Amino acid sequence: MYYEPIRGVMIRMIAVRCALAAVLCSLTANAATPSLGQGDREITVRVGTQTRTCLIHLPPAHGGARLLPLLITLHASGQTGDAMAKMTGFNAMADKHGWITAFPDGVIGKKRAWNSLFGKVPGGQGVTADDVDHVAFIRSLIDTLRNSYHTDPNRVFVCGHSSGAYMAYRVAIDLADRIAAAGVVNGLLGIRLLDGKPCIPDIPMPVAPVSLIHICGAKDNLVKFGGGQTPKVIVKSVPDCIQYFVKANGCAAAGKETKDAEHGVVRTLYSGGKAGTEVELVIVENCNHNWPFPPTGLSASQALWEFFSKHPKAAR
Protein backbone atom coordinates (compact mmCIF):
# COMPACT_ATOMS: atom_id res chain seq x y z
CA MET A 1 0.00 0.00 0.00
CA TYR A 2 2.91 2.39 0.79
CA TYR A 3 5.24 1.06 -1.90
CA GLU A 4 4.56 3.69 -4.55
CA PRO A 5 4.94 6.77 -2.29
CA ILE A 6 8.14 5.39 -0.77
CA ARG A 7 9.45 4.55 -4.24
CA GLY A 8 8.68 8.09 -5.37
CA VAL A 9 10.57 9.56 -2.41
CA MET A 10 13.53 7.30 -3.13
CA ILE A 11 13.58 8.37 -6.79
CA ARG A 12 13.49 12.03 -5.78
CA MET A 13 16.32 11.50 -3.25
CA ILE A 14 18.46 9.78 -5.89
CA ALA A 15 17.78 12.64 -8.31
CA VAL A 16 18.78 15.23 -5.70
CA ARG A 17 21.99 13.33 -4.92
CA CYS A 18 22.86 13.14 -8.62
CA ALA A 19 22.26 16.84 -9.02
CA LEU A 20 24.47 17.64 -6.02
CA ALA A 21 27.20 15.39 -7.36
CA ALA A 22 27.03 17.17 -10.72
CA VAL A 23 27.34 20.56 -9.01
CA LEU A 24 30.34 19.38 -6.96
CA CYS A 25 32.03 18.00 -10.06
CA SER A 26 31.42 21.29 -11.85
CA LEU A 27 32.88 23.30 -8.95
CA THR A 28 35.93 21.06 -8.83
CA ALA A 29 36.49 21.39 -12.56
CA ASN A 30 36.12 25.18 -12.40
CA ALA A 31 38.60 25.40 -9.52
CA ALA A 32 41.14 23.35 -11.46
CA THR A 33 40.64 25.15 -14.77
CA PRO A 34 39.19 28.66 -14.24
CA SER A 35 36.98 29.82 -17.10
CA LEU A 36 37.64 33.18 -18.72
CA GLY A 37 35.44 35.94 -17.37
CA GLN A 38 35.18 39.07 -15.26
CA GLY A 39 35.42 39.74 -11.55
CA ASP A 40 37.21 38.19 -8.61
CA ARG A 41 38.35 34.61 -8.24
CA GLU A 42 40.84 32.69 -6.15
CA ILE A 43 43.39 30.55 -7.91
CA THR A 44 45.97 28.11 -6.60
CA VAL A 45 49.57 27.71 -7.71
CA ARG A 46 51.61 24.61 -6.97
CA VAL A 47 55.22 25.33 -5.95
CA GLY A 48 57.19 22.24 -5.01
CA THR A 49 55.17 20.47 -2.31
CA GLN A 50 53.18 23.59 -1.43
CA THR A 51 49.86 24.84 -2.76
CA ARG A 52 49.74 28.65 -2.70
CA THR A 53 46.70 30.88 -3.07
CA CYS A 54 46.13 34.16 -4.87
CA LEU A 55 43.12 36.41 -5.42
CA ILE A 56 42.91 37.77 -8.97
CA HIS A 57 40.58 40.31 -10.57
CA LEU A 58 39.66 40.32 -14.25
CA PRO A 59 38.45 43.63 -15.73
CA PRO A 60 35.51 43.96 -18.14
CA ALA A 61 38.08 44.41 -20.95
CA HIS A 62 39.34 40.87 -20.39
CA GLY A 63 38.31 38.42 -23.06
CA GLY A 64 41.42 36.59 -24.08
CA ALA A 65 41.97 38.37 -27.41
CA ARG A 66 44.15 41.22 -26.13
CA LEU A 67 47.14 40.99 -23.79
CA LEU A 68 46.51 42.98 -20.61
CA PRO A 69 48.96 44.48 -18.07
CA LEU A 70 49.38 42.59 -14.79
CA LEU A 71 49.81 44.22 -11.39
CA ILE A 72 50.89 41.95 -8.50
CA THR A 73 50.41 43.49 -5.05
CA LEU A 74 51.99 41.98 -1.92
CA HIS A 75 50.37 42.46 1.48
CA ALA A 76 52.01 43.38 4.78
CA SER A 77 52.78 40.80 7.46
CA GLY A 78 49.61 39.45 9.06
CA GLN A 79 47.36 40.56 6.20
CA THR A 80 45.88 38.71 3.22
CA GLY A 81 45.64 39.32 -0.48
CA ASP A 82 41.94 40.05 -0.10
CA ALA A 83 42.62 42.73 2.54
CA MET A 84 45.25 44.29 0.27
CA ALA A 85 42.80 44.42 -2.63
CA LYS A 86 40.27 46.27 -0.50
CA MET A 87 42.84 48.69 0.96
CA THR A 88 44.48 49.75 -2.31
CA GLY A 89 41.39 50.12 -4.48
CA PHE A 90 43.41 48.76 -7.41
CA ASN A 91 40.51 46.69 -8.77
CA ALA A 92 38.44 49.78 -9.58
CA MET A 93 41.45 51.22 -11.42
CA ALA A 94 41.93 47.89 -13.21
CA ASP A 95 38.32 47.94 -14.41
CA LYS A 96 38.76 51.48 -15.73
CA HIS A 97 42.08 50.91 -17.50
CA GLY A 98 41.83 47.23 -18.49
CA TRP A 99 44.44 45.64 -16.23
CA ILE A 100 44.51 42.32 -14.40
CA THR A 101 45.34 42.51 -10.70
CA ALA A 102 46.71 39.75 -8.48
CA PHE A 103 46.94 39.66 -4.69
CA PRO A 104 48.95 36.62 -3.52
CA ASP A 105 48.84 35.31 0.04
CA GLY A 106 51.98 34.96 2.12
CA VAL A 107 52.81 31.82 4.07
CA ILE A 108 49.88 30.65 6.16
CA GLY A 109 50.61 30.37 9.87
CA LYS A 110 50.54 32.55 12.96
CA LYS A 111 51.44 35.42 10.67
CA ARG A 112 51.17 35.57 6.91
CA ALA A 113 54.53 36.88 5.76
CA TRP A 114 57.18 36.77 3.04
CA ASN A 115 60.63 35.22 2.81
CA SER A 116 61.95 38.52 1.47
CA LEU A 117 65.47 38.91 2.82
CA PHE A 118 68.55 37.92 0.88
CA GLY A 119 70.72 35.08 2.15
CA LYS A 120 69.80 31.84 3.92
CA VAL A 121 70.37 30.80 7.52
CA PRO A 122 70.52 27.05 8.27
CA GLY A 123 67.59 25.82 10.34
CA GLY A 124 65.18 28.55 9.31
CA GLN A 125 61.60 27.97 10.42
CA GLY A 126 58.16 29.04 9.25
CA VAL A 127 58.38 31.73 6.62
CA THR A 128 62.19 31.53 6.57
CA ALA A 129 62.34 27.76 6.06
CA ASP A 130 64.47 26.64 3.13
CA ASP A 131 61.45 25.14 1.31
CA VAL A 132 59.51 28.44 1.36
CA ASP A 133 60.54 30.06 -1.91
CA HIS A 134 58.39 33.10 -2.55
CA VAL A 135 60.37 34.09 -5.62
CA ALA A 136 59.49 30.73 -7.19
CA PHE A 137 55.86 31.32 -6.19
CA ILE A 138 55.71 34.73 -7.90
CA ARG A 139 57.50 33.33 -10.96
CA SER A 140 54.97 30.49 -11.22
CA LEU A 141 52.13 32.94 -10.65
CA ILE A 142 53.33 35.13 -13.54
CA ASP A 143 53.55 32.07 -15.79
CA THR A 144 50.10 30.84 -14.75
CA LEU A 145 48.45 34.19 -15.42
CA ARG A 146 50.27 34.55 -18.74
CA ASN A 147 49.13 31.12 -19.94
CA SER A 148 45.58 31.14 -18.56
CA TYR A 149 44.57 34.81 -18.60
CA HIS A 150 46.66 36.34 -21.40
CA THR A 151 48.71 38.91 -19.50
CA ASP A 152 51.27 41.05 -21.31
CA PRO A 153 54.83 39.85 -20.55
CA ASN A 154 56.17 43.37 -21.15
CA ARG A 155 53.79 44.96 -18.63
CA VAL A 156 54.18 42.94 -15.45
CA PHE A 157 54.42 45.13 -12.35
CA VAL A 158 54.89 44.34 -8.66
CA CYS A 159 54.36 46.43 -5.55
CA GLY A 160 53.97 45.88 -1.84
CA HIS A 161 53.55 47.41 1.59
CA SER A 162 55.78 46.87 4.64
CA SER A 163 57.00 43.23 4.54
CA GLY A 164 55.31 43.01 1.14
CA ALA A 165 57.46 45.98 0.07
CA TYR A 166 60.60 44.09 1.13
CA MET A 167 59.33 41.23 -1.04
CA ALA A 168 58.63 43.57 -3.95
CA TYR A 169 62.27 44.63 -3.80
CA ARG A 170 63.34 40.97 -3.78
CA VAL A 171 61.13 40.12 -6.77
CA ALA A 172 62.33 43.17 -8.73
CA ILE A 173 65.90 41.88 -8.39
CA ASP A 174 65.47 38.11 -8.65
CA LEU A 175 62.88 38.32 -11.44
CA ALA A 176 64.26 41.36 -13.23
CA ASP A 177 63.83 39.60 -16.56
CA ARG A 178 60.06 39.39 -15.89
CA ILE A 179 59.29 42.64 -14.07
CA ALA A 180 58.89 45.96 -15.90
CA ALA A 181 58.64 48.17 -12.80
CA ALA A 182 58.38 47.76 -9.04
CA GLY A 183 56.74 49.85 -6.34
CA VAL A 184 57.79 49.90 -2.70
CA VAL A 185 55.72 51.46 0.10
CA ASN A 186 57.62 51.59 3.39
CA GLY A 187 60.07 48.76 2.78
CA LEU A 188 63.83 48.24 2.34
CA LEU A 189 66.48 45.88 1.00
CA GLY A 190 67.77 43.50 3.64
CA ILE A 191 70.29 40.69 4.19
CA ARG A 192 70.20 37.98 6.85
CA LEU A 193 73.03 37.75 9.36
CA LEU A 194 74.72 34.61 10.63
CA ASP A 195 76.87 34.98 13.74
CA GLY A 196 76.67 38.73 13.28
CA LYS A 197 77.93 38.66 9.68
CA PRO A 198 75.98 38.98 6.39
CA CYS A 199 75.14 35.61 4.82
CA ILE A 200 76.17 36.99 1.42
CA PRO A 201 78.70 39.74 0.54
CA ASP A 202 76.04 42.02 -0.93
CA ILE A 203 72.69 42.03 -2.67
CA PRO A 204 73.09 40.70 -6.24
CA MET A 205 72.57 43.01 -9.19
CA PRO A 206 69.49 42.39 -11.36
CA VAL A 207 70.01 40.77 -14.76
CA ALA A 208 67.87 43.43 -16.50
CA PRO A 209 66.89 47.05 -15.83
CA VAL A 210 63.72 47.56 -13.75
CA SER A 211 62.08 50.92 -13.09
CA LEU A 212 61.39 51.63 -9.42
CA ILE A 213 59.21 53.95 -7.35
CA HIS A 214 59.87 54.01 -3.60
CA ILE A 215 57.25 55.72 -1.40
CA CYS A 216 58.00 56.27 2.28
CA GLY A 217 56.40 58.08 5.19
CA ALA A 218 58.72 60.56 6.89
CA LYS A 219 57.12 59.62 10.24
CA ASP A 220 57.56 55.87 9.79
CA ASN A 221 59.00 54.48 13.05
CA LEU A 222 58.91 50.83 11.96
CA VAL A 223 60.89 50.95 8.72
CA LYS A 224 63.59 53.51 9.43
CA PHE A 225 64.68 55.90 6.70
CA GLY A 226 68.30 55.36 7.72
CA GLY A 227 68.10 51.54 7.71
CA GLY A 228 69.60 49.61 10.60
CA GLN A 229 70.72 46.30 12.03
CA THR A 230 69.43 43.68 14.45
CA PRO A 231 71.20 40.48 15.58
CA LYS A 232 69.60 38.68 12.62
CA VAL A 233 69.17 41.26 9.86
CA ILE A 234 70.86 44.27 8.28
CA VAL A 235 68.80 46.60 6.08
CA LYS A 236 69.95 49.35 3.75
CA SER A 237 68.84 52.96 4.20
CA VAL A 238 66.29 54.43 1.82
CA PRO A 239 68.97 56.49 -0.01
CA ASP A 240 71.11 53.35 -0.38
CA CYS A 241 68.15 51.40 -1.79
CA ILE A 242 67.53 54.16 -4.30
CA GLN A 243 71.18 54.36 -5.31
CA TYR A 244 71.30 50.59 -5.74
CA PHE A 245 68.66 50.80 -8.49
CA VAL A 246 70.04 54.04 -9.93
CA LYS A 247 73.36 52.26 -10.44
CA ALA A 248 71.82 49.01 -11.66
CA ASN A 249 69.69 50.85 -14.24
CA GLY A 250 72.42 53.27 -15.28
CA CYS A 251 70.33 56.34 -14.42
CA ALA A 252 71.78 59.81 -13.96
CA ALA A 253 73.55 59.99 -10.59
CA ALA A 254 71.87 63.28 -9.70
CA GLY A 255 68.11 63.27 -9.37
CA LYS A 256 65.66 66.08 -10.08
CA GLU A 257 63.81 67.13 -6.92
CA THR A 258 60.26 68.49 -6.92
CA LYS A 259 58.61 69.81 -3.76
CA ASP A 260 54.87 70.02 -3.21
CA ALA A 261 54.79 72.21 -0.12
CA GLU A 262 51.00 72.36 -0.03
CA HIS A 263 50.70 68.57 0.39
CA GLY A 264 54.03 67.89 2.06
CA VAL A 265 55.38 65.62 -0.68
CA VAL A 266 58.95 65.62 -2.00
CA ARG A 267 59.79 63.71 -5.18
CA THR A 268 63.22 62.95 -6.60
CA LEU A 269 63.37 61.45 -10.09
CA TYR A 270 66.44 59.76 -11.58
CA SER A 271 66.08 59.47 -15.36
CA GLY A 272 68.14 58.29 -18.32
CA GLY A 273 68.35 54.64 -17.35
CA LYS A 274 68.87 51.69 -19.69
CA ALA A 275 65.81 50.77 -21.78
CA GLY A 276 64.08 53.96 -20.63
CA THR A 277 64.04 53.01 -16.95
CA GLU A 278 63.67 55.55 -14.15
CA VAL A 279 63.91 55.54 -10.37
CA GLU A 280 61.73 57.79 -8.22
CA LEU A 281 61.79 58.47 -4.48
CA VAL A 282 58.62 59.93 -2.96
CA ILE A 283 58.72 61.14 0.65
CA VAL A 284 55.36 61.89 2.30
CA GLU A 285 56.02 64.20 5.23
CA ASN A 286 52.70 63.63 7.02
CA CYS A 287 52.62 59.85 6.77
CA ASN A 288 53.81 57.11 9.12
CA HIS A 289 54.08 53.38 8.34
CA ASN A 290 50.56 53.18 6.93
CA TRP A 291 49.69 53.03 3.25
CA PRO A 292 49.40 56.70 2.21
CA PHE A 293 45.92 57.96 1.40
CA PRO A 294 44.95 61.45 0.12
CA PRO A 295 44.58 63.00 3.62
CA THR A 296 48.34 62.46 4.12
CA GLY A 297 49.04 64.47 0.97
CA LEU A 298 49.42 61.53 -1.43
CA SER A 299 47.43 58.60 -2.75
CA ALA A 300 50.00 55.80 -2.93
CA SER A 301 47.69 53.74 -5.13
CA GLN A 302 47.34 56.55 -7.69
CA ALA A 303 51.07 57.35 -7.62
CA LEU A 304 52.01 53.70 -8.20
CA TRP A 305 49.47 53.29 -11.00
CA GLU A 306 50.67 56.40 -12.83
CA PHE A 307 54.32 55.34 -12.54
CA PHE A 308 53.63 51.82 -13.79
CA SER A 309 51.58 53.11 -16.71
CA LYS A 310 54.61 55.04 -17.94
CA HIS A 311 57.15 52.24 -17.56
CA PRO A 312 56.52 49.10 -19.61
CA LYS A 313 59.45 46.82 -20.24
CA ALA A 314 61.27 47.40 -23.49
CA ALA A 315 59.97 44.99 -26.13
CA ARG A 316 62.03 41.80 -26.24
KAMO-V689406 format. One record per residue. N is the residue number from 0. PHI is phi as a letter, one per 40 degrees, with the letter a starting at -180 (NA if undefined). OMEGA is omega in whole degrees, 0 to 359 (NA if undefined). Layout:
{{N | PHI | OMEGA} {N | PHI | OMEGA}}
This chain:
{{0 | NA | 181} {1 | c | 186} {2 | c | 185} {3 | c | 178} {4 | c | 180} {5 | c | 179} {6 | c | 179} {7 | c | 179} {8 | c | 180} {9 | c | 180} {10 | c | 180} {11 | c | 179} {12 | c | 178} {13 | c | 180} {14 | c | 180} {15 | c | 180} {16 | c | 179} {17 | c | 180} {18 | c | 178} {19 | c | 179} {20 | c | 179} {21 | c | 179} {22 | c | 179} {23 | c | 178} {24 | c | 180} {25 | c | 179} {26 | c | 179} {27 | c | 180} {28 | c | 181} {29 | c | 179} {30 | c | 181} {31 | c | 181} {32 | b | 183} {33 | d | 177} {34 | c | 178} {35 | c | 180} {36 | i | 184} {37 | b | 171} {38 | g | 185} {39 | c | 171} {40 | a | 176} {41 | b | 178} {42 | b | 176} {43 | b | 179} {44 | b | 180} {45 | c | 178} {46 | b | 184} {47 | g | 179} {48 | c | 185} {49 | b | 173} {50 | b | 184} {51 | b | 183} {52 | b | 180} {53 | a | 173} {54 | c | 177} {55 | b | 178} {56 | b | 179} {57 | b | 182} {58 | c | 176} {59 | d | 181} {60 | c | 183} {61 | c | 178} {62 | a | 177} {63 | g | 184} {64 | c | 184} {65 | b | 178} {66 | c | 183} {67 | b | 176} {68 | c | 179} {69 | b | 175} {70 | b | 178} {71 | b | 183} {72 | b | 186} {73 | b | 185} {74 | c | 176} {75 | c | 179} {76 | d | 179} {77 | g | 180} {78 | c | 176} {79 | b | 176} {80 | c | 180} {81 | c | 179} {82 | c | 180} {83 | c | 179} {84 | c | 181} {85 | c | 184} {86 | c | 187} {87 | c | 185} {88 | g | 183} {89 | c | 184} {90 | c | 178} {91 | c | 176} {92 | c | 180} {93 | c | 178} {94 | c | 182} {95 | c | 188} {96 | b | 178} {97 | g | 176} {98 | b | 171} {99 | b | 179} {100 | b | 180} {101 | b | 182} {102 | b | 182} {103 | c | 175} {104 | c | 174} {105 | c | 182} {106 | c | 180} {107 | c | 179} {108 | i | 176} {109 | d | 182} {110 | b | 174} {111 | c | 184} {112 | a | 186} {113 | b | 175} {114 | c | 196} {115 | b | 184} {116 | c | 179} {117 | c | 180} {118 | g | 180} {119 | b | 176} {120 | b | 180} {121 | d | 178} {122 | g | 177} {123 | d | 181} {124 | b | 177} {125 | g | 183} {126 | c | 182} {127 | c | 180} {128 | c | 185} {129 | c | 183} {130 | c | 177} {131 | c | 183} {132 | b | 182} {133 | c | 177} {134 | c | 177} {135 | c | 178} {136 | c | 181} {137 | c | 177} {138 | c | 180} {139 | c | 178} {140 | c | 178} {141 | d | 180} {142 | c | 181} {143 | c | 182} {144 | c | 176} {145 | c | 185} {146 | c | 186} {147 | c | 186} {148 | b | 171} {149 | g | 175} {150 | c | 183} {151 | c | 182} {152 | c | 179} {153 | c | 179} {154 | b | 175} {155 | b | 184} {156 | b | 179} {157 | b | 175} {158 | a | 180} {159 | a | 180} {160 | b | 177} {161 | f | 179} {162 | c | 175} {163 | c | 176} {164 | c | 174} {165 | d | 181} {166 | c | 177} {167 | c | 175} {168 | c | 182} {169 | c | 181} {170 | c | 180} {171 | d | 181} {172 | c | 184} {173 | c | 179} {174 | b | 183} {175 | c | 178} {176 | c | 181} {177 | b | 189} {178 | c | 178} {179 | c | 181} {180 | a | 181} {181 | b | 177} {182 | b | 183} {183 | b | 176} {184 | b | 180} {185 | f | 177} {186 | a | 183} {187 | a | 172} {188 | c | 183} {189 | b | 179} {190 | b | 176} {191 | c | 178} {192 | b | 174} {193 | b | 184} {194 | f | 177} {195 | g | 182} {196 | b | 178} {197 | d | 179} {198 | c | 179} {199 | b | 183} {200 | d | 180} {201 | a | 179} {202 | c | 183} {203 | c | 178} {204 | c | 179} {205 | c | 183} {206 | c | 180} {207 | a | 179} {208 | c | 180} {209 | b | 177} {210 | c | 184} {211 | a | 168} {212 | b | 181} {213 | b | 179} {214 | b | 179} {215 | a | 176} {216 | c | 181} {217 | c | 181} {218 | b | 181} {219 | c | 179} {220 | c | 180} {221 | c | 176} {222 | b | 188} {223 | c | 179} {224 | d | 183} {225 | c | 180} {226 | g | 179} {227 | i | 183} {228 | a | 172} {229 | b | 177} {230 | c | 185} {231 | b | 188} {232 | a | 168} {233 | b | 182} {234 | b | 180} {235 | c | 174} {236 | c | 177} {237 | d | 178} {238 | d | 179} {239 | c | 176} {240 | c | 179} {241 | c | 182} {242 | c | 176} {243 | d | 181} {244 | c | 175} {245 | d | 179} {246 | c | 182} {247 | c | 182} {248 | c | 183} {249 | g | 179} {250 | c | 176} {251 | c | 184} {252 | c | 180} {253 | c | 180} {254 | c | 177} {255 | b | 184} {256 | c | 177} {257 | b | 181} {258 | b | 174} {259 | b | 185} {260 | c | 182} {261 | c | 183} {262 | b | 178} {263 | g | 181} {264 | b | 178} {265 | b | 180} {266 | b | 173} {267 | b | 184} {268 | b | 176} {269 | b | 186} {270 | b | 174} {271 | g | 181} {272 | c | 178} {273 | d | 178} {274 | f | 176} {275 | g | 183} {276 | c | 177} {277 | b | 175} {278 | b | 182} {279 | b | 174} {280 | b | 179} {281 | b | 179} {282 | b | 181} {283 | b | 189} {284 | c | 185} {285 | b | 182} {286 | b | 176} {287 | b | 182} {288 | c | 182} {289 | c | 173} {290 | c | 184} {291 | c | 174} {292 | b | 185} {293 | d | 179} {294 | d | 178} {295 | c | 183} {296 | h | 182} {297 | a | 168} {298 | c | 180} {299 | c | 181} {300 | c | 180} {301 | c | 180} {302 | c | 179} {303 | c | 183} {304 | c | 181} {305 | c | 179} {306 | c | 180} {307 | c | 182} {308 | c | 182} {309 | c | 189} {310 | b | 171} {311 | c | 176} {312 | c | 177} {313 | d | 182} {314 | d | 182} {315 | b | NA}}
